[in-house]
Amino acid sequence: MKPERILFVDDDPALLSSTSRSLRKLYELETACGGQEALKILEQDKNFAVIVSDFQMPGMNGIEFLQKARKSLPEAVRSMLTGNADLSSAVEAVNKGQIFRFLSKPCDKETLCSCLDASIEQYRLRQGERTMMEQTFRGSIEVLADVLSLINPAAFGQAYRVRDYVRQMVTRLNLEDAWKYETAALLSQIGMVSIPADVLNHEEGDEERILECEQMLKRHPRVAKELLGKIPRLEGVAEMIAHQNLKHSEVASIDLDHHLALGSQILALALDFDREMSSGNCRGTVMRKLESRKGAYANRLLQILGEVKLPDQDTAPAYLPVKQIKVGMILDQDLRTHEGAMVATKGTQISSSTLARLCNYAELNTIDKKLRVRRDATHELDESERGAA
């Protein structure tokens, strides 16, 4: 593991030189003469764990610098070193710059090293907590998606396909926080867990019953918002999902942040595209149909959607025994039990829970022993897998 890097900032070149010589064998240290030079370094290099700054510097004092450094590199642990160690300066530094330690000049090597060691340890603790939280967060999202796969396989399959379209569109648009848009796509159908099974097949029945079912299905985005809006960091995702039927012409009348409105429109277009493609239409027909819906979609989004790669392009499907199917492969057929119950839809990416479900059905002899699958972007069927076909 590479040692954590430290940025030491002072306006005294002699002090910087002596500090560098004194600590170079102990730490990965880089120096900057003043706040402006340090900010230029941070613009080019974000790989610093600890920042130590002098307080009294011309042009930009240490508090001002550390405030800006915090915006540029919020994860770094910041400390202040000054000869003007009055209480008011210390309080201001802690409040505005969120300072970890406050040291007085002159500072002996032992004290400075103790501060740097503690700062590095604090940085490692923060990184460890962040990694754990991110893993927990991703795991929670995967669990929600897996729950949907068990309750409503068709909605789950659609969500995975739509996530792929959204991912490509967001990449082409070069949007920040891409995970929010992709998560909105993956969980766009989570509200369907509230829909009774008989409502999902509402084609038959009297007109009043069909209308009731359709109204219930239209409410699932709002149900999703209520479910996801309670989860920290998913508030914006919940808003995108709640407005997944937002038309481009309606954006101005909706009190919604620009990025959330854009995410809702991307999601709406990807969902409509998937519905049309799943009806058996060719891509050209689908695009012409979408383009004919005046005011429904932004022209730029339509253009980008027309360039996205479809999931079945450049793939090589094969029939594999269920036991040889791996997580990450994509189902290339609608899969039903021998009695006709839906298990998974074509285009579903195999998750661990989906694979466990397929294995259980296969053991009970309620589905075919071999299934048609293909790779995704990260899983190529190898020769041994093809030999099983």
N, C-alpha and C positions, 0 to 999 in steps of 0.2 A: 504494500500500500504506500502510495506517495505521501511524503510529509506535508502537513498543512502549511500553506504559504501565509506570510505575514507582510503587511504593507506598513512601513514606518514613515510618518510624515512630520517634517520639521522644516523651519526656514533657515536653520543654521547648517551650512554644508559641512563644517568641521565636526559638528555633533553627529551628523548622519554618517560621516566617514568612520568616526571612532566606534559608533554603535554597530555598524556593519562589520568592522574588523573583530569586534568583541563577540558578536553573536553568530557569525557566519558558519562556525562549526557545529552550532547547536540547533539552528533553525534555518528554514528556507525563507530568507529575508530579502525584501526589496524596499528601497527607499525612494522618497519623493521630496523635492525641495518646495514645500508650500502646497496649499490646498488646490490651486489651479492645476499644477503638474500632476498631483495625485488623482484628480478627477479625470484628466486625460488618460492616465494609465487605466483607470477603472472602465472607461469607455471601450478600451481595447481588450481588457483582460478582466474577467469576472471571477477568476479562480483564486480568490483570497479568503481565508478562513478568519483572519484577525486583522483589524486595522487599529493602529495606535497613532494618535495625532497630538502634536503640541497645541496649546491653547492660544498663546499670543503669537499670531502670524500676520504680516502685512497683507492688506487686500481682502483676506478672508480668514477669520479666526477659526479656531478648532471646532467650535460649536456649529458654525455655519457649514464648515466642511463636512462634519460627521452627519449633519442633517441630510445633506445632498448625497453623501456616501450611503446612507441608509436607504434612500430611494433607489440608488443605482445597484446596491448589493445588500438587500435587506437581511440576508442570512449570516453575514459576517458579524463577528463579535467585536464591538468597538470599545476602546479605552482612551482616556484623556491623560496627557502628561503635560504638566504646566508648572511654572514657577510662581504663578499667581493663584495660590490655592485658597482663595477666600470662599466662604460658605455659599454666597450668592452665585458665584460662577459654577460651583459644583452642582448646585440644585438645578440651575439652568441647563447644564450639560446633560444631567441625568434625564430631565423632563423632555428636552427637545431632541437630544441625540440618542436617547436610550442607552446610556453608557454603562458598560459592565463594571469597569474599574476606573478610579480617579486617583492618579499618582502625582506626587509633588517632585519638582525639580529642586536640586539635583537628585536623581534617582540612581541608587547603586545597582550594580549588575544583578545581585542576588534578588533584590526586590522586583526588578524588571522581569527577570526570568520567571519568578514566581507568578507574576501577573500573566505573562505569555503562556505559561503552562496551564494555568487555570482557564484562560481564554480558549485555548485549544480544546481542553476537556469539555468546556461549555459548548463549543461548536460541535463536537462529536456527539454530545448528548442531544442537542437539537436535531442534528441530522438523523440520529437513530430514531428519535420520536417521530420525525417527519416521515421516514421510511415506513415505520410501523403504521402510522395513520394512513399513508397512501395505500399500503397493502390492504389494510382493513377496509378502506373506502372502495378500492377496486373489487375486493372480495364481496362486499355488500351489493354492489351493482350486479356482479355476476350471479349472486344468489337470487336477486329479484328477477333477472332474466331467466334463470333456470326454473323458478316458480311458474313463470308464464309458460315455459315450454311444457311443463307437466299439465297445466290447466287448459291451455289453448295452444296446441302445436301450430296451428295455422297462423295465429298472430305472432308467435315466436319466430317462425320462419320468415314472415314478412319483415319483422323488425331487424333481423340479421341482414337481409338483403338491402333494406333501406339504409342501414348503417354504412354499408359499403359504398353506396351512391353518395351519401352525405360526406363520408370521409374524403372521397375524391374531389367533390365540389369545394369543400373547405380548404383542401390542399391547393387547388388551383386559384382560389381567392386569397390564399396566404393569410388566413385569419388567425388571430391569436386565440389561445385557450381552445384549441381544436377539440379537446376532450369533452367540452361542454356540448358541442354540436353532435358529436358521435354518441355521447351518452343519451342525449335527447332522442336520437334515432333509435337506439337500442331499447330504450324504455318507453317509446312512444305508444306502445300498445298495452302497457302494464295495467291500465284502467279496465282492460277487458276481463281481468280476473273477477270483476264484480258482475259480469253478465252471465245469467243462467245458461246452461248448455242448450236448452231447447230454443232459446232466443237466437243463438248463433245460426240456426237453420230455420229461418222464419219465412221461407219462400211460400210455404203452404199455410193455409188457414184463411179466415175471412179478412176482409180489407181492414177492419178496425184492429184486429190482432197484429197484422203485418205493420200497420202504422205505429202501434205501441212499441213493437220490437225495434223498428227503425229509430224511433226517438230515444230509446234506451241506448242503442249503439252510438248515437251521436253524443251522448253525455260522457262517454268513457274518457275523453281528454281531461274533463274537469275532475273526474274521479282520480285520475293520475296526478293532477296538480295537488289535490288534497293529500294524497299518499306521500308524494315526493317532497312537497313543500315543507314538510316537517323535518327533513334530513338536512343538516348543515352542509353547505356548499352546493346543494342541489336546487336552491330556490330559483336560480335563473333557468336551469334545465326544466324545472316544473312549469315555468311560464312559457317556454318554447313549446312544450308538449300541449299545454292548455290551449295555445293558439295555433295548433298544427293545421287548422283549416283556414288560416288567415289568407285572404286574397291580397295581391299587391296593391290593388286600388283602395283597399281598406286601411292601409298602413297609417296614413295621415290622421285618420279618425280614432286610432287606438293609442291610448296613453301607455306606450311601451318603449323601453330603451332601444336605441338603434340596433345594437347587436342582438338583442333578444328578438326584435321584430325580424331582422335578417335571418336569424336562426329558425324562426317559425316559418318563414317563407321557403327556406331551403328544405325544411322538413316536409312542408305541404307539397312541394313540387316532387320531391323524391317519393313520397307516399303515393301520389297520383300516378307517377310514372310506373311504379311497381304494380299498382292495381291494373293498369292498362296492359303492361307486359304479361302479367299473370293470366290475363284473359286470352292469351294466345296470339296477340297482335305482333306484327313485326315492328322493329324499332322505328323505321321510317313512318309507318302509319301512326304509331303512338305519338311521335314528336309533332306530326302535323295536327293531330287531334288536340294536343296540349297548346300548341301555338294558336289554334283557332279560338281558344277561350280568352277573349279580349279582357285585359285588366286583371286576370287571375294570377299571372306570374311576371316577374321582372324579365325583360329581354336578355339581360346579361346572364341571369341564372339559367334560362332556357338554352342559351348558347353553350354554357359550360356543361349542362346536363347532356347535351347532344354529343359531347366529346368524351364522356366517362366510359370506362371499359366495363362491359357487361360481364357478369360473373362466369359465364360459360365460354368466354373467348380464350383461346390459347390454352385450353385444358384438355386432358385426356381421361375420359371416364372409363371405369372398369367395374365389373361385377366382383365383389369381394364377399367372402363369408363374414358374417357379423363379427366374429371373434378377431378378424384381421383389420377391422375398421378402427381408425385412430382419431383421437380428438383433433379437431382442426380440419378434417375432411368435410366435404360438402355433399349432401344427399342430392342425387341427380334424378329423383323420382318422387312423386307423391307416395307416401307409405301409409297403408291402411292395414288393419288386422284382417284376417280371413272373414270376419263378420262385418267388415266395412267401417269400423271405427278409425278415425284419423289418428295416426301416431306422429307423423311429421310431414311437412310439405317439402316439395322440391325447392332446392336453394337453401335449405337449413344447414347452417354450419354446426357440425357435431361438437357439442360440449360434453364435459364429463358426465353430467346428469343425463343428457340425451343418450349417450353411449350406454350407460348403465340400464336405461330403460329399454333400449334395443336388445341388449343381451338378455334381459328378463323375458321380453316377448319371445325371443328366439328359443329360449329354453322351454317355454310353454307351448312352442310350436304354433303360435298364433300369427306369426309373420313369416315371410319367405326367409330361407337360410342364407341367401345371397342377396345383396343390395347393390344398386348402381350408385357409385360415388365418384367423386373427382377431387382433385387437390384444390386448395386455395392458394393465395399468393406465396405462402410460406411452406407448403407441404406438397412436394412432388411425389406422385406414385412411382415407387421404384420397381425394378424388374421383378423382384420376388412377389410384389403385390400384383403386378400385371399377370404373373404366371398363375395366380389363383383364379383368374377369370375363367 
